[in-house]
């Protein structure tokens, strides 16, 4: 998108947490586009107060839930329909915030939580990742999001074209999986940590979903067959889970230390039996 209106395409990204901040909070990095192509080095966005742009702390009782401020995932959209691009941001918690834009890539420093009724608008899992498009074809922008569970959900904008966006409860478009790990010789499955894009891929006039995911692919080591490796891993996991459950019932420091020790030993043994590679796939859902 052209964030600052200079006619060049810019790249916008969130982050887990900034190193230069006194507390955990995700920054917003932008690579400003150059004339004729190419980009400048990443530059953290700052608010009109000259400070790093971060999600405003949200107090719940006496605490500030860090999960609402980290793993920021921004997108630029005219959220209040005043003609300037605003920032709508997802986070670890699975909720959403927005920063009001003042034009030319400038944003007010205070963020506002996006609510549905009197509660925060939230996806079913966490790691919200907003994407805006007119999904239902009524002329205004709705919001879609992926999530940690691999789901894709959408929230209808009930405000109407040209009015500040007003979002309703999420509806599920696709579901992910509770187990984003499989053996290489097993059938492919949709993983977790979904990221969504929308386009009409087959030119039939209907919007389709393009979804990225994350999955771990396992293969046996040490000359074991696929079935042997699977049974060995099942037995190893079963043994560890039984011990973990037993130690969890003992409320002592020593028991916690022993549980952590056994967990490390467990994963070391798993690595001797199988290779596990973290990767991801892109899935296409054609709308009927």
Order of alpha helices (4+ residues) and beta strands (2+ residues): beta-beta-beta-beta-beta-beta-beta-beta-beta-beta-beta-beta-beta-beta-beta-beta-beta-beta-alpha-alpha-beta-beta
